[in-house]
Amino acid sequence: MFAISLGDDKAELRPLEIWQDEEFLAHMDRARELVDPWIPFASFATDRESARALLRRYAEKQAADTGRLYGIWLEGTLVGGVLFRIFDTASGNCEIGVWLEPAAQGRGLITRAAERLIDWAVYDRGMHRVEWDASAANTRSIAVAKRLGMTRDGVIRQNYLYQGVRHDSEIWSVLAPEWKARTGR
């Protein structure tokens, strides 16, 4: 296993794997209230079996090179994650998703972890377009997209149903030439 430092605050990015189902479920329980309104991720992991199934689905995506899942650990505790929900090497397009539990907010962990994923997608894998899909009401997620230098491509009206209410989604993206100009590499 590898770990990538996310800065001076004892935070690191690591693969999130099937055998970590119990730790993942405990994290989802802490994050559920904050995560569920924006992404249905937490609602898919409500007990150990469903947590394991979600982790297995991402292990299968990684094996097929169609997605990946990483956890964010802060001082040894799983506090969030980043993933490639979609990773399509044929088209050169991918989509990043993120989440973080309340205790870890405000430290820049999501921005730094997303930067690592975008670097890898663009520089190592040759992806051309990295997308960010956020509820139009999720101002924290949109702020991260802006910090990453992404451009707002548009709004998909009322496409996300949560607890009987339809929400708009904003699509943001950064293209490989833009990312390379931003990072200077």
C-alpha positions in Angstrom: 0.0 0.0 0.0 1.1 3.6 -0.6 0.3 6.8 1.2 0.7 10.3 -0.3 1.1 13.2 2.1 -1.5 15.9 1.9 0.6 18.5 3.8 1.8 19.3 7.2 -1.3 18.4 9.1 -0.6 14.6 9.3 -3.1 13.9 6.5 -2.6 11.4 3.8 -4.3 9.9 0.8 -4.4 6.1 0.5 -6.3 3.5 -1.5 -9.6 2.5 0.2 -9.9 -1.2 -0.1 -12.5 -3.9 0.7 -10.8 -5.2 3.8 -11.3 -1.7 5.3 -15.1 -2.1 5.3 -15.5 -1.7 9.1 -13.4 1.5 9.2 -15.3 2.8 6.1 -18.7 2.1 7.7 -17.7 3.9 10.9 -16.5 6.9 8.8 -19.7 6.9 6.8 -21.7 6.9 10.0 -19.8 10.0 11.1 -20.2 11.7 7.7 -23.7 10.5 6.7 -25.6 13.6 7.7 -23.2 15.9 5.9 -22.6 13.7 2.8 -26.1 12.3 2.0 -27.7 15.6 0.9 -25.1 16.1 -1.8 -24.2 12.6 -3.0 -25.9 9.3 -2.4 -22.6 7.6 -1.5 -23.3 7.4 2.3 -26.8 6.0 1.8 -25.2 3.0 0.0 -23.1 2.0 3.0 -25.5 1.5 5.9 -24.2 -1.7 7.4 -21.0 -3.7 7.1 -22.3 -5.8 4.1 -23.4 -2.8 2.1 -20.1 -1.0 2.9 -18.2 -4.0 1.7 -20.3 -4.2 -1.5 -19.6 -0.5 -2.2 -15.8 -1.0 -1.7 -16.0 -4.1 -3.8 -17.7 -2.2 -6.6 -14.8 0.3 -6.6 -12.2 -2.5 -6.5 -13.8 -4.0 -9.6 -13.8 -0.5 -11.3 -10.1 -0.2 -10.5 -9.4 -3.7 -11.9 -11.3 -2.7 -15.1 -9.6 0.8 -15.2 -13.0 2.5 -15.0 -12.8 4.1 -11.6 -10.8 4.4 -8.3 -11.4 5.1 -4.7 -9.1 6.7 -2.1 -9.5 7.6 1.5 -8.2 10.6 3.3 -6.8 9.9 6.7 -6.1 12.6 9.3 -3.9 11.5 12.2 -4.7 7.9 11.4 -8.5 8.3 11.2 -10.4 7.9 7.9 -12.2 11.3 7.5 -13.1 11.5 3.9 -12.3 10.4 0.4 -11.9 11.2 -3.3 -12.8 9.0 -6.2 -12.9 8.7 -9.9 -16.6 7.9 -10.3 -16.1 7.7 -14.0 -12.7 7.0 -15.7 -13.0 6.5 -19.5 -9.6 6.2 -21.0 -11.0 5.8 -24.5 -12.6 9.2 -24.5 -10.0 10.8 -22.2 -12.8 11.9 -19.7 -13.1 11.3 -16.0 -15.2 12.6 -13.1 -13.9 13.2 -9.6 -16.2 12.9 -6.6 -15.3 13.9 -3.0 -16.6 13.9 0.5 -15.4 14.8 4.0 -16.8 14.3 7.5 -17.5 17.5 9.6 -14.5 17.2 11.9 -12.0 17.4 9.0 -13.5 20.4 7.2 -11.7 23.7 6.7 -8.2 22.3 6.3 -8.0 22.2 2.5 -7.9 18.4 2.5 -10.4 17.9 -0.4 -8.6 20.5 -2.5 -5.2 19.0 -2.0 -6.5 15.4 -2.5 -8.3 16.4 -5.7 -5.2 18.1 -7.0 -3.3 14.8 -6.6 -6.0 12.9 -8.5 -6.1 15.5 -11.3 -2.3 15.5 -11.6 -2.3 11.7 -11.9 -5.2 11.7 -14.4 -3.6 14.3 -16.6 0.1 13.6 -16.3 0.2 9.9 -15.8 -2.9 8.7 -17.6 -3.2 11.2 -20.3 -6.8 12.2 -19.5 -8.0 15.3 -21.4 -11.1 16.4 -19.4 -11.7 16.1 -15.6 -15.2 16.8 -14.5 -16.8 17.9 -11.2 -20.5 17.4 -10.7 -22.0 19.3 -7.7 -25.4 20.2 -6.5 -26.0 23.9 -7.2 -26.8 24.3 -3.5 -23.5 22.8 -2.4 -21.5 26.0 -2.2 -18.5 24.2 -0.5 -18.1 21.8 -3.4 -18.4 24.6 -5.9 -15.8 26.6 -4.0 -13.4 23.6 -4.4 -14.0 23.4 -8.1 -13.2 27.1 -8.4 -10.0 26.7 -6.3 -9.0 23.9 -8.7 -9.2 26.3 -11.6 -12.2 24.6 -13.1 -14.7 26.3 -15.5 -18.4 26.0 -14.9 -19.8 24.3 -18.0 -23.4 24.6 -17.1 -26.4 23.6 -15.0 -28.4 20.4 -15.4 -31.8 21.4 -14.0 -33.6 19.3 -11.5 -31.6 16.1 -12.3 -30.9 15.0 -8.7 -33.7 13.7 -6.5 -33.0 13.8 -2.8 -35.7 13.0 -0.2 -38.5 13.9 -2.7 -37.0 17.2 -3.8 -35.3 17.8 -7.1 -32.0 19.7 -7.2 -30.0 21.3 -10.0 -26.4 20.1 -10.6 -23.6 22.2 -11.8 -20.9 20.7 -14.1 -17.4 22.1 -13.8 -14.3 20.9 -15.6 -10.7 21.4 -16.3 -9.0 20.4 -19.5 -5.5 19.0 -19.7 -3.9 22.1 -21.3 -5.5 24.3 -18.7 -4.3 22.1 -15.8 -0.8 22.0 -17.3 -0.7 25.8 -17.6 -2.0 26.1 -14.0 0.6 23.7 -12.6 3.5 24.8 -14.9 4.6 21.3 -15.7 
